Every structure is written in structure tokens, then in C-alpha cells.
Amino acid sequence: MSKGPKFSEMSVRASRALLKRHGAGRLAFTFKNYVDIEPIGYVLDGDWLYGRTSRGTKMVQLKRNPWVAFEVDEIVGPFDWKSVVVHGTVYFLNPGGDEHPDFPRALKLFRGRDPRIMRGDDPVPERTIFFRIHLDEISGRSASTKGRR
């Protein structure tokens, strides 16, 4: 047997399962003449990733250019990991103060993780902007040394 790691593609089902297990990832988007990456909390629901953020530069840029990449990883070691990347479009659920019909769904999903969300004891009360990303494309890769000697 080879001593090196085995690299492989993950199925869409396995990729979705990894996304479901976690609640934080990295959002990549264009910012002027470069790409920026920021960590965000999220909840997966069907073909959508729901997130929340605060007002600022990221929101302005995402409104101008809503196409993003989103990544979540599980890392055990340098050659034992799984990584899922989603490409999609950001849709804001409460732009300009008007509530989108899916805003209540987003709020319910986040309160399922932390009932304090958008209440007086919210741990991050400045994050009042909800959005969702459609999973237009999803791909996963993994590396493993298990069973390799």
C-alpha cells in the first residue's frame, strides 16, 4: 500500500451532510479589485444556506456583486480532512427594512441554534441583516491516511 494520503471527491450527499454538521464557514466575495473572505455563522436548510451579518462594507459589496463562494472544513490532520465549497448567489431577506417572506424562516432556523437571536440577550445584537445563499453548485474533496501504510 502507498504511504501517501488518498485524495477523493465527496458525493453531493456527503458534502451536504458536512454542511449540516457545522454552523460556521467562510464566505468569499469580490471587494473592489480583490477577493475578500470572512467567517460567518450559518444554518443549512434544503438548497439554502442562511446567514446573518451586520451593516457595513461586506453588505454593500454583496448587493453590487451577489455571486459568492462559501467553504466549510473538517480538519483532523494535514492529510486527514474534508472540505466543501458552495457557489451561489446571495439574497437579502430584509433589504431596506422591508421583510422578505422568508425572513421568519431564517429567524426560526437561527433560533433553533440559539433562542436568544434577535432578542434582548442576543450575543451579537448588531447582526440584524439576514441573507441566504442558494446552493447553485456544491463540491467536496477529502484526504485520508486511514488504511494507508
C-alpha positions in Angstrom: 0.0 0.0 0.0 1.0 3.6 -0.7 2.2 5.6 2.3 0.7 8.8 1.0 -2.8 10.2 1.6 -5.7 9.2 -0.6 -7.5 12.2 -2.1 -11.0 11.9 -3.4 -14.2 13.7 -4.5 -17.0 13.7 -2.0 -20.6 13.0 -3.1 -23.2 15.7 -3.0 -24.9 13.8 -0.2 -21.7 13.6 1.8 -21.0 17.3 1.1 -24.5 18.3 2.3 -24.0 16.2 5.5 -20.8 18.0 6.3 -22.5 21.4 5.8 -25.4 20.2 8.1 -23.0 19.2 10.9 -21.5 22.7 11.2 -22.6 26.2 11.8 -19.6 28.3 10.8 -17.8 28.7 7.5 -16.1 31.3 5.3 -17.8 33.5 2.7 -15.6 34.6 -0.2 -16.8 37.6 -2.3 -15.3 40.3 -4.5 -14.4 43.5 -2.9 -13.3 46.3 -5.4 -10.3 44.7 -7.2 -9.7 41.7 -4.9 -11.4 38.9 -3.2 -12.2 39.0 0.5 -13.0 36.1 2.8 -15.0 36.5 6.1 -16.1 33.9 8.6 -19.9 33.7 9.1 -22.3 31.6 11.1 -24.9 29.8 9.0 -27.8 27.3 9.0 -28.4 24.9 6.2 -32.0 24.3 5.1 -32.6 22.4 1.9 -30.9 24.2 -1.0 -30.2 27.3 1.0 -27.6 28.5 3.5 -29.0 31.1 5.8 -26.7 33.7 7.4 -26.8 36.9 9.3 -24.4 39.8 9.4 -24.2 43.5 10.4 -24.4 46.5 8.2 -21.1 47.5 6.5 -18.8 47.2 3.6 -19.5 43.5 3.0 -23.2 44.1 2.6 -22.6 47.0 0.1 -20.3 44.7 -2.0 -22.7 41.8 -1.9 -25.5 43.9 -3.1 -23.3 45.0 -6.1 -21.9 41.6 -6.8 -24.0 38.8 -5.2 -22.1 35.8 -6.5 -20.1 34.1 -3.7 -18.2 31.1 -2.7 -18.7 29.5 0.7 -16.4 26.9 2.4 -16.6 24.6 5.4 -13.8 22.3 6.5 -13.3 19.4 8.9 -9.6 19.0 9.7 -8.1 16.2 11.7 -4.6 16.5 10.4 -2.6 17.7 7.4 -3.7 14.7 5.3 -7.0 13.9 7.0 -9.6 16.4 6.1 -12.8 17.2 4.3 -13.7 20.4 2.6 -16.9 21.5 0.9 -17.3 24.6 -1.4 -20.6 26.1 -2.4 -21.0 28.6 -5.2 -24.2 30.6 -5.3 -26.0 33.9 -5.1 -26.7 36.0 -2.0 -30.3 37.2 -1.5 -31.0 39.6 1.4 -34.1 38.9 3.4 -34.6 42.3 4.9 -33.2 44.9 2.5 -34.2 48.5 3.2 -36.1 47.4 6.3 -38.8 45.5 4.3 -39.2 42.0 5.5 -38.8 39.3 2.8 -41.4 36.4 3.1 -38.5 34.0 4.1 -37.3 36.2 6.9 -39.4 34.3 9.5 -38.0 31.0 8.3 -34.4 32.4 8.7 -35.2 33.7 12.2 -36.7 30.3 13.2 -33.7 28.4 11.9 -31.2 30.6 13.8 -33.3 30.5 17.0 -33.2 26.7 16.7 -29.5 27.0 17.3 -29.7 29.8 19.9 -33.1 31.1 21.2 -31.6 34.5 22.1 -31.2 35.5 18.4 -32.9 38.9 17.8 -34.0 39.2 21.4 -32.8 41.4 24.2 -30.0 39.0 25.2 -28.7 38.3 21.6 -25.0 37.6 21.9 -24.3 39.6 18.7 -27.2 42.2 18.5 -25.5 44.2 15.7 -26.1 41.3 13.3 -29.6 42.3 12.1 -29.2 41.6 8.4 -30.4 38.1 7.3 -29.5 36.6 4.0 -29.5 33.3 2.2 -27.3 31.7 -0.4 -28.7 29.4 -3.0 -26.6 26.2 -3.4 -26.1 26.6 -7.2 -23.0 24.3 -7.1 -21.7 22.1 -4.3 -18.5 20.1 -4.3 -16.4 18.4 -1.7 -12.9 16.9 -1.5 -11.3 14.8 1.1 -7.9 13.5 2.1 -7.3 10.4 4.3 -4.4 8.4 5.6 -6.6 5.8 7.2 -5.9 2.3 5.8 -2.7 3.6 4.1 0.5 2.2 5.4 
